[in-house]
Amino acid sequence: MFFTSDNGGPVHPQIMQALSDANSGFASGYGADAQMDAVRAQLREIFEAPEAAIYLVTTGTAANSLALATLCQPWQTVFCSPVAHIHEDECNAPEFYSGGAKLTLVGEGDKMTAAALRGAILDEETRGVHGPQRGPVSITQVTEKGRIYTLAEIEALTTVAKEFDLPVHLDGARFANALVALNCSPADMTWKAGVDAVSFGGTKNGCMGVEAVIFFDPKHAWEFELRRKRGAHLLSKHRYLSAQMLGYLDNDLWLTTARQANATCARLADGLRQVPDATFLVDPQANIIFATLPRAVHQRLFDAGAYYYLMSGTLEGDDPHEPLTARFVCDWSTQAETVDQFLSVARG
């Protein structure tokens, strides 16, 4: 009963097969492989962006950090939420790869509002040469709390950013999960809504380790290539990244795996609503749940072999009714039977 992270699940067999198929003979390195040509063509078609510059890296941290560094000068600041992955979980990699650009936190939750973003932008560039200059806006979709920006919310944020001539980056580690939940097109959720660059995630949704960086304006291409090489993220045996992404895109596997993850998460959420004293921090919208359960329930679950993160408190304590918050994540391979077993234990 593994609900710790969608990073912990297996690689989808279709992607393993694509890797195996690529593992014969010789291929040009550093992204000059024929598979990468196919990746570019497919992603440009999927995003309805025939001029887009598309690159692959191995991690989400690399994708986010190198993309933001390309959009940001060292003396600028990146606007993001207080719980953004680039702020809390990337060990200052965006600052490192950008040569020192800072982050300005907007609002108090996982979703920025247009009003809060405008206020944060106006607060910068008030000290002339002495202060940070305004830089990119970074949105996480799905957010770190499992919520989804609507298309209207994205457009409201990008409209504010464009008022100040600032580029917009979308951290899409769980891009597919958000897309299938919104039932829209990739173009609708990105460039048509005003997004300039996307970190298009694969690792959390069935891949072994590959993320795409997409710039809808190809003017950023050469700088990104230089930054990727200088940052040690240009793989020589690049065909194994390309093969993963091809396997991920083939027959819309990326949408199928996201739907599976979202569906099992919805099943888990429905069941948790029947557990006495269970409460949700936010309404689950994709494949992540933040819920509070009594300590005694957590103790039963851990004793039964469940794995997930406690976000507050500990299993040890005198009060079995004390509410403890936890995070539960479903990936493409999470089975309905596993969810039902978990819920049976939770109900006691």
N, C-alpha and C positions, 0 to 999 in steps of 0.2 A: 504494500500500500504506500506507494511513493508519490507524494504531492509536494516535494520540496521545490522543484524548479523544472521548467521545460528544457533546461540545459542538460538534465540528467537522464533523459530518455534515450532510446536507441536511435541509430541512423535508419531511415526508412530503406527497406530492401531495394526499392527502385533506384535509390541514390547509390547504394552499395554496388548494384549492378552496373550503374554508369561509371563508377570508379574502376570496377573490374574491366569493363570494356575499354577504358582509356589506358589500361596498364599493359600495353603491348607496343612493341616497336619504339620508334623515336618521334619526338615532336619538338617543334621550336619552343624555346623557353621564354620566360618573362612576359607572357601575355600575347606572344605572337603565334600561338597555337590555333589551329583551325576551329577547335571547340569554342574558343573565345569569340571568334567571328560570329558563330552561331548564337552565343549568349547575347552579344550586342544586338543582333538582329531581332531576337525574340523579345528582349526587354524593351527595345524601341517600339516594337509592335504592341506589346502589352500596355505600355504607358502612352501610346499614341504620340510619341516624341521622336521623330526620325532623325533629329540632329543631336540627340542627347549623347553626352560623353559618359561612358560606363566603365567602371573598374571593379575588380574583385580584391578583397583582402580576407584575412582569416578570422578576424574578431570584430565584434561590435565596437569595442573601444577604439580600435584602429580606424574603423569606418567613420565614427563620429568625430574623432579627434583630427584626423587628416582632412575630412570635409570642412570642419569648422576652421581649421588653420588656413585652408585655401580661401575661405570667405572672410577672414578676419586678419587685421593687422595687429602687431604685438601691443600697440598702444590703445587698442579698442577693448570693449567688453561685450560678452555674449549674454543675452537676456534669456533666462530659463526659469523654470519653477524651482522652488526650494528642495523638492525631492527628485529632481531630474537625475537620471543616471550619470550624466556628464558632471554633475556636482557631487553626488554622494558615492558613486561606485566606480570611478575611473582614475583614482589616485592622482588627480590633477593632470591627467594626460592631455586634456584639451589645452590647458595652460602651457604644458611642456611643448607640445607639437606646434603651438602657435607662437612660441617664442616669448610667452609671458602675458598674453591677453588674459584679462580677468573675467569672472562670471558675476553678473548682477542678478540676484534672485528676485523674482516677480511674484507677488501675492504670498499666500500662506499655504496653499494646497497643491495638489498634483496638476490642476488645470488652471492655466493662466486665463484671465479675462482681458478683453480689449481695453477696458478702462484701467486696469492695473498695469498693463503693459505700457499704455500711453504715459501714465504717471511715472513709471520707472525710466522710460526713455527721456522724458522731460527733465528728470532729476540729474541726468548725466549731461556732460558738456557745459557745465555751469562754472567751471573753474579754469576755462581756457586751456593753456598748455599744461597746466598743473594736474589736471584730472583725466580720467579715462575718457576716451572718445566712444561714441555710439558704434556698436557693431551688430553682428547677426542676432536674429531671434531663433531659438531652438525649441521645437515642440516635440513632445514624446507621444507617439500614437502606436499602441495602446499606452496609457500612462502607467507610471510605476505603481499606482493604486488600483489598476485594473479597469479604469474608465476610458471612454472613447470620446474624443472631440467630434462633434457633428461637423458636417461640411460647412454649415453656417458659422460655427465657432472658429474653424480654421480660417475661413475667409475674413472674419472680423479681425483676427490677429494679424493676418497678412496685410490687410488694408491699413492697419495702424503702422506696421513696419514700412510699408511702401510710402506712407506719408513722410517718413524720415529717410527714405531711400536706403533702407536696410534690407539685406537679404534674409531669407527664411530657410532654415534647415529643419528637416523632419527626421527624428530618430525613430526609425521604423523597425526596431528589433522584432516587434510583433506586428509588423505591417499587415500580413495576411489575415491575422485574427481580427484586426480592426476592419479590414476591407469587407470580409464576409459578413461581419456584424452589421455594417452600414449598407451592404448590398449596393455598392456603387462601383465605379470603375477606378482603376489606379490613377488615371488622369484626373478624374473628379477630385480625388483626395490629395492631389499633389499640385501639378503646375496649373491646372485650371482654377485651383483655389488660391494660387499665389505663392506656392512653395517653389524654391529655387534649387534645392538639393535634398536628396533622400538617402538615408542609410537603409537599404532594403535587406531585411534580415532573412537568413536561412537557417542558421544554427539552431535556434529555438523551435524550429518548425519541421525538423526531420533531417537536416543536413548534418554532416560531420563537423564542418567548420568553414563556413563561407558566408560573406556578406557582400552585397553590391553597393557601390557608391555611384549615384546617378546625379549628374549635373544637367539640367535642362538647357542651360546655355553653354555651348561647348567652349566658350572663351576661357573657362576655368580648367580645361583639360591639361594643358602643358604644366601649369603650376602644380596641379594635383599629382601628375606623374613624377615631377621632381620631388615633391614632398613625400610621396610614397616610397621612392627609392632611398632618399636621404633618411627617412624614418625606419628603414630596414623592413618594410612590409611589401616589397616586390619579390614574389616567389620565383625562383628559377624554374622549378617544375610546376609551372603555373597551370598546366593542363588538368591537374587534379582539383584545382579550384573550379575551373571551367566545367569539368565533368560533373561535379556536384551540382552546380547551378543548372546545367542542362537537364540533369535527372530531376531536379526540383521543379523545373518549369514544364517538363514533358507531360502532356496530357493533363495539364492543370493540377499536378500533384500538390503544388503549394497551396492551392485553394482547398483541395480535399483534406489535407492534413489539418489545416486551420479549422475547417468545419468540424472535424472530428474532435479536436481539442476543445473548441467552444461548446460543442454538444455535451461532452462528458462533464465539462465544468458546470453547465446549466443543470445537469442531472444531480451533480453534487450540491449545488446551491439549493435546488428544490428540496433535497433531502435534509440539508442542514436546517432549513426553515421549520422542520418538524421536530428538531432536537430541542428539548426544554431549555429555556434561558439562552438560546443562541441568538446573537444579533450580528448584523452586518455593518461594517464601517461605511461602506458605500455599496450601492446596488451593483452586483457583478454584471459586466457587460461583454466580457470576452472569455479568457481562459484563466483568470486570476480571481481569487476570493480572499478578502480580508474579513475575518469573522471572529467574534468573541464567544468563547465557550467556558463553562465552569471548569475549574482546575480538575475536578474528579473525572470529567469527560476526557480531558487531555491525557490524564494518567491512564485511563483505560485504553485509549488509542495507542499511546506509546508502548504500553505493555503488550498490546496485540501486534506490534511490529509496524506501526504506521511511522512514516517519515515526513516531516514538514517543519517549517520554521515557526517557533514561538517568537512573536514580535514584542511581547511585554510579559514580565513576570517569569517565574520558574515553576517547574513541576513540584518542587518541594515547598511545603507550606501547610499551616494548620487548618486553613479554611478551604474545604473542598468546593465551596460555592463561589470562591473568588473568581471573577471573570478575567480570563487571559486571552489576549489577542494573538491570532496566528494567521499565517499566509498559506493558502493552498493553491497549487498550480497544476493544471492538467496539460499534458502534451498530446501529440497525435496518437501515441500508443496506449494511453490510459484506457483501460477496458471498463465497460459498464459493470461487469461483475466485481471489479476491484472497488469501484465507487459504492456499490451496494454492500459489499463486505464492510467497508469503512463506516458506512452509515449505520449498519446493524450494530457495530461496536459502539458507535457514538450514542445511539439511542439506549444502550444498556440492556 
